[in-house]
């Protein structure tokens, strides 16, 4: 299955504050906030939603086409992605702007405060999907993940023109897009990905009810953190899958992107929605226990053990032929 993943490509600066953000906020003074947090840890990691999803798909052997905009500082990151199974031939390189950057601080309760510098991502609106489609010999699915809003709308329209199914994953861009823009993203996607908060925000933004949205999408996948995943299709029974419990330190950045990679890989293999949600959840927990969004170690045996421990031997057995060959170590960029 030939999958193009459009969206952000970024560098993540991840910090950990040992206290709680809520203890620093003073009731009655929230209109004049001036805070700084003394952090104990700083990790600089590769990130960006599209790059994270593409990395996961690449490590699972899908060979995705990454589509996004970066700066000239992308060279080392590009080597890393290529060596881990991602086609970067359709990435646009800006001549004047830096690659996007996400700066995020997590507290002891795993709350997060983040800032995102778009940089070169603003040039993603100039990227055309037709050359990607032709170079790939025909795309089977385009993932439209958080990106420059004009690029997201453009890619949605292009998918209709090319008659290519797409997955809508508006995520954090929902808060910044207008009603008509958001409605355009729901022009009959094959898949819609949201978390619980985003599912409510999506209804507010569009002015449509849950059932009206469901009638416009093929499959609506809602991630619920520790409460698992809810998958729904109009007129059919919904699928609910529990999450895979983490066993180590939790760092939530990128877990949702990993879920999407696992889910899309399993659907590409034709394994059905339940198995897709199970593999997505197992991969999400692997990233949840990793600092950063693209783990240096990703082992097929470990993934299968997580699946077996939560969903049973039948689930692990059905996934084994696809997941077991995944090597332990991601290839280090030279």
N, C-alpha and C positions, 0 to 999 in steps of 0.2 A: 504494500500500500504506500503510495507516494503522498506524503504529508508536508505541507508548507506551514511553518509557524511564524506568524507576523506579530510584531510587538516590540517591547522595550528590550534593549541590551544595555546593561549597566554594570557599574562597579558598586559593591555594597561595602559601607563602612559600618560595622556592627559593634555596638558598645553595650556594656552591662552595668547598670546602676544597682548597687546592693540593697538599696532601700526601696521605698514605695512612693510612686509619684503622688498618690492621693494624700500622703502625709505632708507634702510640700505645698498643697493648695489650701488657701485660706478662704473660708466661706465669706461671702460678701465682698471679696476683693478680686473676683475672677475677671473683672473688666480691666484690670491693670496687672497683668501677669508679667513678671520679669524673673525668670528662674534659670539657674544653671545646676547641673548635676555632676558631681565628682565621680567619674566612672573608674572601674577597676580593670576592665578589659577592653581591648580594641582588636578586632579582626577585620582585615581588608580582604574581601572575597569577590569572586566573579558572580554576577547576578543579572537581573533584568528578567521579567516574566517570560518573554519569548525564548531567551537564551536558556533559562532554567528548564522550560518544557522541552526544548529541543535537545538539551543535554540528556535529560532522562530518556527521551525516545532514542537518542543515539546510543546510549549505553545498553538499551534493550534491543538494539539491532535494527531499528526502523529506518535509519539513514535520513532524517528529516532535512528539509530545506529551510534554513533560517533566513527570514526576511525582516530587515530593520535598518536603522541608520546609526552610525557610530562616528567617532572622531579618528584622527590619525594615531591616537594612543591605543588603538585596538589590536595592534600586531600580536602581542603575546597571548592575549585572550583568544584571538583567532586560531593560533596554533593549537591551543588547548582544546577548543571546540572541534577542530578538524580531526585531531588525533583521538577524539572520543566519539566519532561517528556522525558529526554534524556537517552538512554541506553549507558552506558560507559564501558560495559564489554569487548569491543575490543580496548580499549585505552592502548597503550604500555607505561610502566613506565621505564624511564632510571635510571640506578643505579649511574650515574656519572654527568649528565648534568641537568641544570635548565630548567624549562618550558620556552618556547620562550617568548620574551618580545618586545613589540612595544612601542617606545617613540616618541610622536608626539606633535608638537607645531602648533597651528592654529593662524593666525593673524586676524586683523579686517576685511579683505576682504575674510575670510574663505580659504585663501591659507594655505597649510600645508607643514611643513618640518618634516620628520619622519626618524627614524632609527629602524631597526628590527634585534634583536638578535635571531638567529635560535635555538641555544641550543639543547635541546632534539629532536627538529623537524628533525634533521639530521638522527636520527635513524628510522624515518618513513619508510625508504626504506627497512627495514627488515620485515615490516608488510605484511602478506598475507591476501588476501580477501576471499579465500576459507573457512577458519574457520568461518568467519563472515557470509558468505552465508549459511553455513550449520547450524550455531547456530540460524539464523533467520528463518530457514525453507524455504530458497529461497528468494533472494533479487529481488525486482522489479525495482530498480533504484539505481545507485551509483553516487554520486556527487563527482567529482574530482576537488577540489578547491585548491588554492595556498598552496604549501607544499614543502618539499624537492623535487627538480626536478626529481631525480631518482625514488622517490616514485610515483610521478604523472605519469611517463611513465610506471612504473611497474603496477600500478592499471589500467591504460588504457588497457594494454595487458591482464591483468587478467580478465577484463570485457569481452573481446573478447573470452577468453578461457571458461568462465563460461556462455557465451551467455546472459549476463545481460546488459540491456541498461544503458548508462551512460550520465551524463551531464558534459561537459567540461567547466570549469570556471578558466582559467589560470591566469587572473587578473595581479597583479603586478609581478608575476614570468615570464611573457613574456619577460621582459627586460633582464633577466639573462639566458634565455634558448637559445640553438642553434637552427639552422633551422631544423635539423632532429628531435630533441626533440619536437619542437612545432608541426611539421607535424604529429608526432605520436599521439599527443593529439587530432588530428582531424581525427582519424580513425573511422569516421562515428558515432559521438555522437548523441544521441537523441535530446540533447539541447546544444547550445553553448551560453554562457553568456559573453558579453563584454560591456564596455562603449564606447563612441565615439572614444576616443583616442586609446583605445586598439584595436578597430576594424581596424584602420589604421595601427597600429603597427603589428597586426597579419598578414596583407597582406605583409608588409615589411619583416617580419621574415620568412614567408613561401615561399615568391616569387610567391604566388598565387593571382589571382584577387578576387574581392568580389564574383563574380559569380562562380568561381572555388571553393571557400570555401563553398559557399551556396550549391553547388552540393554535398558536402561531409557531410553535417550536416542535421539533421531532421528539427530543428527549431532554428533560430538564433535570440537571444534576445539582443538588444542593448539599454542600458539605456543612457538617454541624459540629466540627471540632471533636471533642471527646465523646459526643453523642452519635457519631458515625455519619453515614451518608444516606440521603433520601433521593431516589431516582424515580421520576414520574413521567408517564406518557399519557396523552389524552385517550380516555376510553379503555385503558388497560390497568391492571393491578400495579400498584407501585412496588418498588423494591427498596427495602431498608437493610443496610449493612452496618454492623457495629464497627467501631474503630479498632485498630490494633493498638493495644496498650503499650506505651513507651516503658522502657526499663532503665533508661539513663537520664542524664541531664537534658532538659527541654529547651530548645531555642527555636521559636516558631517560624522564623523567616524562611519562606520558600516551600513550606510543607504543602500548601495548596497547589503550587506549580508541579511538585512531584506527583501529587495525586492525579493531576490532569495527564501527565506523561504516562503513568501506569494505566490509567483508565483508557486512554486512547490507544495505547499499545495492545491491550487485551481486546478491544473492539476491532482493531485492525486484524488481529488473529482470528476474529470470528468467534470469540468465546462467550459472548453474551454480556448483558448489563451487570448481572450479579458478580460474575468473575472479574469483570472490569473494575467494579467498585472495590472488590476485595484486593486486587493487585494494586490499585491506586492507593488504598488505605495503607497497605504494607510499605509501599515506597514512600508515602508521606511520613510515616513514623520513622523510617530510616533517616530521612532528612531532618525530622523533628529532633533527633538525637545528635545531629551534626551541626557544628558551628559553620554557618554559611549555607548556601543553597545547592551546591554541586559537590557531593561527597567524593573525597579522594578514593574512598573504598566503597565499592558497591558489589556485593557478592550474591550471585543467584541462589546459592545454598542458604544464605542468611534470609533472603526474601522469602524463600519457600518455607523456612522454619517459622517465620512470622505468620505466614498464611496458614500453615498447619496448626500452629498453636491457637489461633483465633477462630479459624473457619473449618478446620478438620482435614482429614487425609484426602477426601475426595476432591476438595478444592485445590490442594497442593498438587495432587496427582494430575489434574487437568492442566495446571499451569506449568508443570515440571519441564515438559519438552521445550517450552519457549523460554523459560526463565533460568533453568539450570545452567545453560552455557555462558551466562553473564560472568565475566572474569571479575576477580576481586578488586584489582587496582585500576583506577582510572589512569590513563596515560599522562604522565607529567609533561607539561610544556617545556621545551628545551630552552 
